Amino acid sequence: MTLITTEVFGLSESRDPHFDETKIKNLPLGRVLEKQRGEYRVFSNENEILCGIRSRLRKSLIYPQSRERRQSVDEIRSILQIDPVAVGDIVRFTPGENEENTGVIEHVEQRRNQLSRRASGLKPVESVICANVDILFIVFSLKKPVPKPGMIDRFLIAANWEDIPAVLVLNKTDLANESDLDNLRNIYNLAGCKILPTCALTGDGVPELKNLMVNKTSVLAGPSGTGKSSLLNKIQPGLGLKVSEISKASGKGKHTTAHLQAFPLKDGGMVLDTPGIKQLALWNLEPDELITLFPEMEPLAGKCKFGLSCGHNTEPGCAVKKGVDDGSIHPARYKNLLRIYGELEELYGPQY
Protein backbone atom coordinates (compact mmCIF):
# COMPACT_ATOMS: atom_id res chain seq x y z
CA MET A 1 0.00 0.00 0.00
CA THR A 2 1.75 3.14 -1.20
CA LEU A 3 1.43 6.19 1.01
CA ILE A 4 1.28 9.58 -0.69
CA THR A 5 4.11 11.68 0.71
CA THR A 6 2.19 14.69 1.95
CA GLU A 7 2.05 15.63 5.63
CA VAL A 8 -1.25 14.58 7.16
CA PHE A 9 -0.87 15.61 10.79
CA GLY A 10 -0.33 19.34 10.32
CA LEU A 11 2.96 21.20 10.07
CA SER A 12 6.08 19.20 9.42
CA GLU A 13 8.56 19.41 12.29
CA SER A 14 11.50 19.18 9.90
CA ARG A 15 10.26 21.87 7.52
CA ASP A 16 8.37 24.35 9.70
CA PRO A 17 10.63 26.99 11.27
CA HIS A 18 7.81 28.04 13.60
CA PHE A 19 7.29 24.57 15.05
CA ASP A 20 8.12 24.69 18.77
CA GLU A 21 8.60 21.07 19.82
CA THR A 22 9.10 21.96 23.49
CA LYS A 23 5.92 23.99 23.58
CA ILE A 24 3.92 21.19 21.97
CA LYS A 25 5.26 18.56 24.39
CA ASN A 26 4.28 20.72 27.37
CA LEU A 27 0.64 20.89 26.28
CA PRO A 28 -1.95 18.61 27.89
CA LEU A 29 -2.39 15.18 26.31
CA GLY A 30 -5.78 13.65 25.59
CA ARG A 31 -7.58 11.06 23.49
CA VAL A 32 -10.33 11.81 20.99
CA LEU A 33 -13.56 10.03 21.96
CA GLU A 34 -15.94 11.60 19.47
CA LYS A 35 -16.08 14.07 16.62
CA GLN A 36 -19.16 15.78 15.29
CA ARG A 37 -19.73 18.90 13.20
CA GLY A 38 -16.16 20.12 13.54
CA GLU A 39 -16.00 19.60 17.31
CA TYR A 40 -13.98 16.94 19.11
CA ARG A 41 -14.65 15.43 22.52
CA VAL A 42 -11.27 14.74 24.12
CA PHE A 43 -10.73 12.73 27.30
CA SER A 44 -7.89 14.10 29.44
CA ASN A 45 -7.12 13.64 33.16
CA GLU A 46 -10.58 12.23 33.91
CA ASN A 47 -12.24 15.21 32.20
CA GLU A 48 -13.96 15.60 28.85
CA ILE A 49 -12.75 18.60 26.86
CA LEU A 50 -14.70 20.00 23.92
CA CYS A 51 -12.13 21.04 21.32
CA GLY A 52 -11.83 22.65 17.94
CA ILE A 53 -8.68 22.33 15.82
CA ARG A 54 -6.16 24.78 14.42
CA SER A 55 -6.76 25.53 10.76
CA ARG A 56 -3.11 24.74 9.99
CA LEU A 57 -3.82 21.07 10.77
CA ARG A 58 -5.93 21.00 7.61
CA LYS A 59 -3.03 22.19 5.44
CA SER A 60 0.48 21.12 4.56
CA LEU A 61 2.80 24.12 4.46
CA ILE A 62 5.92 23.58 2.35
CA TYR A 63 8.87 25.69 3.51
CA PRO A 64 12.01 26.47 1.47
CA GLN A 65 15.31 24.78 2.28
CA SER A 66 17.26 28.03 1.99
CA ARG A 67 18.10 29.56 5.37
CA GLU A 68 17.61 33.06 3.94
CA ARG A 69 13.99 32.29 3.05
CA ARG A 70 12.97 29.98 5.89
CA GLN A 71 10.33 32.38 7.20
CA SER A 72 8.36 32.25 3.94
CA VAL A 73 5.98 29.59 2.67
CA ASP A 74 6.59 28.26 -0.83
CA GLU A 75 3.40 26.28 -1.18
CA ILE A 76 0.17 25.42 0.62
CA ARG A 77 -1.29 22.00 -0.06
CA SER A 78 -4.53 20.54 1.15
CA ILE A 79 -4.05 17.35 3.09
CA LEU A 80 -5.26 14.13 1.49
CA GLN A 81 -7.57 13.26 4.36
CA ILE A 82 -11.15 14.30 4.97
CA ASP A 83 -10.25 15.12 8.57
CA PRO A 84 -6.75 15.28 10.12
CA VAL A 85 -8.13 14.17 13.49
CA ALA A 86 -9.74 10.75 14.02
CA VAL A 87 -11.52 9.11 16.91
CA GLY A 88 -8.87 7.26 18.88
CA ASP A 89 -6.14 9.81 18.16
CA ILE A 90 -3.80 10.96 20.92
CA VAL A 91 -3.66 14.76 20.72
CA ARG A 92 -2.04 17.77 22.34
CA PHE A 93 -4.35 20.71 22.97
CA THR A 94 -4.34 24.25 24.32
CA PRO A 95 -6.93 24.68 27.11
CA GLY A 96 -9.54 27.39 26.59
CA GLU A 97 -8.92 30.66 28.41
CA ASN A 98 -12.50 31.76 28.99
CA GLU A 99 -14.55 28.58 29.13
CA GLU A 100 -13.83 25.56 31.33
CA ASN A 101 -13.34 22.17 29.66
CA THR A 102 -12.76 23.64 26.21
CA GLY A 103 -9.65 23.76 24.08
CA VAL A 104 -8.02 23.71 20.66
CA ILE A 105 -6.19 20.68 19.23
CA GLU A 106 -2.68 21.73 18.21
CA HIS A 107 -0.98 18.45 17.35
CA VAL A 108 -1.80 14.81 16.60
CA GLU A 109 0.66 12.26 17.97
CA GLN A 110 2.01 9.60 15.62
CA ARG A 111 -0.57 6.86 15.07
CA ARG A 112 0.44 3.25 15.61
CA ASN A 113 -2.31 2.15 13.20
CA GLN A 114 -5.43 3.43 11.52
CA LEU A 115 -8.45 1.93 9.83
CA SER A 116 -9.08 3.82 6.59
CA ARG A 117 -11.12 3.80 3.42
CA ARG A 118 -11.17 5.81 0.21
CA ALA A 119 -13.74 8.58 0.38
CA SER A 120 -16.32 8.79 -2.40
CA GLY A 121 -15.61 11.17 -5.25
CA LEU A 122 -13.14 11.49 -8.12
CA LYS A 123 -10.32 12.99 -6.05
CA PRO A 124 -8.35 10.38 -4.06
CA VAL A 125 -8.96 11.34 -0.44
CA GLU A 126 -8.48 9.17 2.64
CA SER A 127 -11.22 8.84 5.24
CA VAL A 128 -9.74 7.59 8.52
CA ILE A 129 -12.43 5.64 10.37
CA CYS A 130 -10.47 5.37 13.63
CA ALA A 131 -6.91 5.22 14.96
CA ASN A 132 -4.77 3.47 17.58
CA VAL A 133 -6.91 0.35 18.03
CA ASP A 134 -6.05 -3.06 19.46
CA ILE A 135 -8.73 -5.27 17.93
CA LEU A 136 -11.39 -5.00 15.24
CA PHE A 137 -14.70 -6.80 15.54
CA ILE A 138 -16.27 -7.16 12.10
CA VAL A 139 -19.97 -7.52 12.89
CA PHE A 140 -22.32 -9.13 10.37
CA SER A 141 -25.69 -10.75 10.95
CA LEU A 142 -26.47 -14.25 9.74
CA LYS A 143 -29.95 -13.09 8.73
CA LYS A 144 -31.75 -9.77 8.32
CA PRO A 145 -29.63 -8.53 6.62
CA VAL A 146 -27.78 -11.46 5.11
CA PRO A 147 -23.96 -11.25 5.22
CA LYS A 148 -21.91 -10.35 2.16
CA PRO A 149 -18.52 -12.10 2.01
CA GLY A 150 -17.20 -9.43 -0.35
CA MET A 151 -17.73 -6.78 2.31
CA ILE A 152 -16.28 -9.02 5.03
CA ASP A 153 -13.15 -9.46 2.94
CA ARG A 154 -12.69 -5.71 2.56
CA PHE A 155 -12.69 -5.26 6.32
CA LEU A 156 -10.21 -8.10 6.71
CA ILE A 157 -7.93 -6.61 4.05
CA ALA A 158 -7.96 -3.18 5.73
CA ALA A 159 -7.22 -4.76 9.14
CA ASN A 160 -4.46 -7.02 7.79
CA TRP A 161 -2.65 -4.09 6.19
CA GLU A 162 -2.46 -2.29 9.54
CA ASP A 163 -1.71 -5.49 11.50
CA ILE A 164 -4.91 -5.07 13.50
CA PRO A 165 -6.18 -8.41 14.88
CA ALA A 166 -9.69 -9.03 13.58
CA VAL A 167 -12.57 -11.19 14.77
CA LEU A 168 -15.57 -11.97 12.56
CA VAL A 169 -18.66 -11.64 14.77
CA LEU A 170 -21.67 -13.40 13.25
CA ASN A 171 -24.70 -12.05 15.10
CA LYS A 172 -28.37 -13.06 15.22
CA THR A 173 -27.76 -16.80 15.54
CA ASP A 174 -31.36 -17.10 16.73
CA LEU A 175 -32.57 -16.31 13.20
CA ALA A 176 -30.23 -18.65 11.32
CA ASN A 177 -29.82 -22.34 10.63
CA GLU A 178 -26.61 -24.19 11.46
CA SER A 179 -25.93 -24.45 7.73
CA ASP A 180 -25.85 -20.63 7.45
CA LEU A 181 -23.10 -20.53 10.04
CA ASP A 182 -21.24 -23.50 8.54
CA ASN A 183 -21.14 -21.86 5.10
CA LEU A 184 -19.25 -18.87 6.48
CA ARG A 185 -17.05 -21.05 8.67
CA ASN A 186 -15.99 -23.00 5.58
CA ILE A 187 -14.93 -19.76 3.89
CA TYR A 188 -13.11 -18.08 6.76
CA ASN A 189 -11.58 -21.05 8.57
CA LEU A 190 -9.39 -21.51 5.50
CA ALA A 191 -8.43 -17.83 5.82
CA GLY A 192 -7.36 -18.31 9.44
CA CYS A 193 -9.98 -15.85 10.69
CA LYS A 194 -11.38 -16.18 14.21
CA ILE A 195 -15.18 -16.51 14.10
CA LEU A 196 -17.44 -15.70 17.03
CA PRO A 197 -21.18 -16.49 16.74
CA THR A 198 -23.34 -14.24 18.94
CA CYS A 199 -26.91 -13.34 19.71
CA ALA A 200 -27.65 -9.99 21.30
CA LEU A 201 -31.16 -11.19 22.12
CA THR A 202 -30.24 -14.32 24.08
CA GLY A 203 -26.72 -13.31 25.13
CA ASP A 204 -25.03 -16.27 23.41
CA GLY A 205 -21.37 -15.49 22.73
CA VAL A 206 -21.56 -12.12 24.50
CA PRO A 207 -19.36 -13.12 27.51
CA GLU A 208 -16.54 -14.19 25.15
CA LEU A 209 -16.92 -10.98 23.14
CA LYS A 210 -16.77 -8.95 26.35
CA ASN A 211 -13.63 -10.76 27.55
CA LEU A 212 -11.86 -9.99 24.26
CA MET A 213 -12.46 -6.28 24.90
CA VAL A 214 -11.02 -6.02 28.41
CA ASN A 215 -8.20 -3.44 28.66
CA LYS A 216 -8.17 -2.92 24.89
CA THR A 217 -9.30 -0.28 22.46
CA SER A 218 -11.89 -2.20 20.44
CA VAL A 219 -13.81 -1.26 17.30
CA LEU A 220 -17.15 -2.64 16.20
CA ALA A 221 -17.63 -2.14 12.46
CA GLY A 222 -19.99 -3.48 9.85
CA PRO A 223 -23.16 -2.65 7.90
CA SER A 224 -26.25 -1.13 9.46
CA GLY A 225 -28.73 -3.42 11.16
CA THR A 226 -26.27 -6.16 12.10
CA GLY A 227 -26.70 -5.54 15.82
CA LYS A 228 -23.55 -3.66 16.82
CA SER A 229 -25.33 -1.31 19.22
CA SER A 230 -27.49 -4.15 20.58
CA LEU A 231 -24.35 -6.15 21.39
CA LEU A 232 -22.83 -3.16 23.18
CA ASN A 233 -25.96 -2.71 25.24
CA LYS A 234 -25.73 -6.38 26.20
CA ILE A 235 -22.04 -6.09 27.08
CA GLN A 236 -22.54 -3.04 29.28
CA PRO A 237 -26.13 -2.25 30.22
CA GLY A 238 -26.79 1.43 30.58
CA LEU A 239 -24.85 2.69 27.58
CA GLY A 240 -28.23 3.79 26.23
CA LEU A 241 -27.31 3.19 22.59
CA LYS A 242 -30.22 3.51 20.21
CA VAL A 243 -31.29 0.47 18.20
CA SER A 244 -33.89 0.08 15.46
CA GLU A 245 -35.55 -2.63 13.43
CA ILE A 246 -34.60 -3.70 9.92
CA SER A 247 -36.41 -1.84 7.13
CA LYS A 248 -39.29 -3.98 5.86
CA ALA A 249 -39.13 -2.32 2.45
CA SER A 250 -35.45 -2.93 1.70
CA GLY A 251 -34.55 -5.71 4.13
CA LYS A 252 -31.48 -3.65 5.03
CA GLY A 253 -30.40 -2.11 8.28
CA LYS A 254 -31.31 1.40 9.39
CA HIS A 255 -28.62 3.74 10.71
CA THR A 256 -28.90 4.08 14.48
CA THR A 257 -25.36 5.21 15.32
CA ALA A 258 -25.13 8.63 13.69
CA HIS A 259 -21.39 9.08 14.13
CA LEU A 260 -18.43 7.20 15.51
CA GLN A 261 -17.91 7.52 19.25
CA ALA A 262 -15.92 5.78 21.97
CA PHE A 263 -17.28 4.47 25.27
CA PRO A 264 -15.18 3.57 28.34
CA LEU A 265 -15.81 0.03 29.61
CA LYS A 266 -16.24 -0.70 33.30
CA ASP A 267 -13.85 -3.66 33.16
CA GLY A 268 -11.15 -1.57 31.48
CA GLY A 269 -10.51 -0.33 27.97
CA MET A 270 -12.85 1.39 25.57
CA VAL A 271 -14.97 0.43 22.60
CA LEU A 272 -15.61 2.44 19.44
CA ASP A 273 -19.05 2.08 17.91
CA THR A 274 -19.13 3.00 14.22
CA PRO A 275 -22.08 4.02 12.03
CA GLY A 276 -23.18 1.38 9.55
CA ILE A 277 -20.81 1.21 6.58
CA LYS A 278 -22.42 0.53 3.21
CA GLN A 279 -19.22 0.54 1.16
CA LEU A 280 -15.55 0.11 2.00
CA ALA A 281 -13.37 1.29 -0.87
CA LEU A 282 -9.81 0.33 0.01
CA TRP A 283 -7.38 3.22 0.35
CA ASN A 284 -4.31 3.45 -1.89
CA LEU A 285 -3.91 -0.27 -2.44
CA GLU A 286 -1.88 -1.61 -5.36
CA PRO A 287 -2.92 -4.87 -7.07
CA ASP A 288 0.40 -6.66 -6.54
CA GLU A 289 0.04 -6.11 -2.78
CA LEU A 290 -3.53 -7.38 -2.62
CA ILE A 291 -2.69 -11.08 -2.50
CA THR A 292 -0.42 -10.56 0.53
CA LEU A 293 -3.47 -9.43 2.50
CA PHE A 294 -5.25 -12.78 1.99
CA PRO A 295 -3.44 -14.97 4.57
CA GLU A 296 -4.21 -18.26 2.82
CA MET A 297 -2.92 -16.87 -0.48
CA GLU A 298 0.07 -14.87 0.79
CA PRO A 299 2.49 -17.85 0.71
CA LEU A 300 1.69 -18.20 -3.01
CA ALA A 301 2.63 -14.59 -3.88
CA GLY A 302 5.31 -14.68 -6.57
CA LYS A 303 5.04 -18.44 -7.14
CA CYS A 304 2.91 -18.15 -10.26
CA LYS A 305 4.50 -18.73 -13.66
CA PHE A 306 4.38 -14.98 -14.32
CA GLY A 307 5.43 -14.05 -10.78
CA LEU A 308 4.00 -10.91 -9.18
CA SER A 309 2.64 -9.74 -12.54
CA CYS A 310 0.12 -12.59 -12.57
CA GLY A 311 -3.49 -11.41 -12.46
CA HIS A 312 -4.60 -14.82 -11.12
CA ASN A 313 -7.35 -15.02 -13.70
CA THR A 314 -6.64 -16.53 -17.13
CA GLU A 315 -2.86 -16.81 -16.85
CA PRO A 316 -1.41 -20.33 -17.12
CA GLY A 317 0.61 -21.72 -14.23
CA CYS A 318 -1.19 -19.63 -11.61
CA ALA A 319 -0.45 -20.91 -8.08
CA VAL A 320 -3.57 -19.24 -6.71
CA LYS A 321 -5.90 -21.01 -9.14
CA LYS A 322 -4.18 -24.26 -8.27
CA GLY A 323 -4.93 -23.53 -4.59
CA VAL A 324 -8.61 -23.15 -5.44
CA ASP A 325 -8.55 -26.46 -7.28
CA ASP A 326 -6.89 -28.36 -4.43
CA GLY A 327 -9.23 -26.87 -1.79
CA SER A 328 -6.75 -24.74 0.18
CA ILE A 329 -8.44 -21.55 -1.05
CA HIS A 330 -12.21 -21.12 -0.92
CA PRO A 331 -13.80 -20.18 -4.29
CA ALA A 332 -15.67 -17.27 -2.66
CA ARG A 333 -12.42 -15.69 -1.46
CA TYR A 334 -10.84 -16.20 -4.89
CA LYS A 335 -13.86 -14.56 -6.52
CA ASN A 336 -13.54 -11.55 -4.22
CA LEU A 337 -9.83 -11.30 -4.97
CA LEU A 338 -10.57 -11.01 -8.69
CA ARG A 339 -13.37 -8.52 -8.12
CA ILE A 340 -11.13 -6.20 -6.09
CA TYR A 341 -8.34 -6.56 -8.66
CA GLY A 342 -10.79 -5.40 -11.32
CA GLU A 343 -11.93 -2.43 -9.26
CA LEU A 344 -8.35 -1.29 -8.68
CA GLU A 345 -7.50 -1.54 -12.36
CA GLU A 346 -10.62 0.43 -13.29
CA LEU A 347 -9.91 3.05 -10.64
CA TYR A 348 -6.22 3.64 -11.26
CA GLY A 349 -5.90 2.69 -14.92
CA PRO A 350 -2.77 1.68 -16.84
CA GLN A 351 -0.28 2.84 -14.17
CA TYR A 352 -0.63 -0.67 -12.75
Secondary structure, DSSP 8 states (H G I E B T S, - for coil): -----S--SSS-TTT-TT--HHHHHTS-EEEEEEEETTEEEEEETTEEEEEEE-GGGGEEEE--S-GGGTTS-SEEEE-SBS-S--TT-EEEEEE-SSSTTEEEEEEE---S-EEEEE-SSSS--EEEEEES-SEEEEEEESSSS---HHHHHHHHHHHHHTT--EEEEEE-GGGS-HHHHHHHHHHHHTTT-EEEE--TTT-TTHHHHHHHHTTEEEEEE--TTSSHHHHHHHHSTT---------TTTSS------S-EEEE-TTSEEEEE----S----SS--HHHHGGGSTTTGGGTT-STTGGG--SSS-TT-HHHHHHHHTSS-HHHHHHHHHHHHHHHHHHGGG-
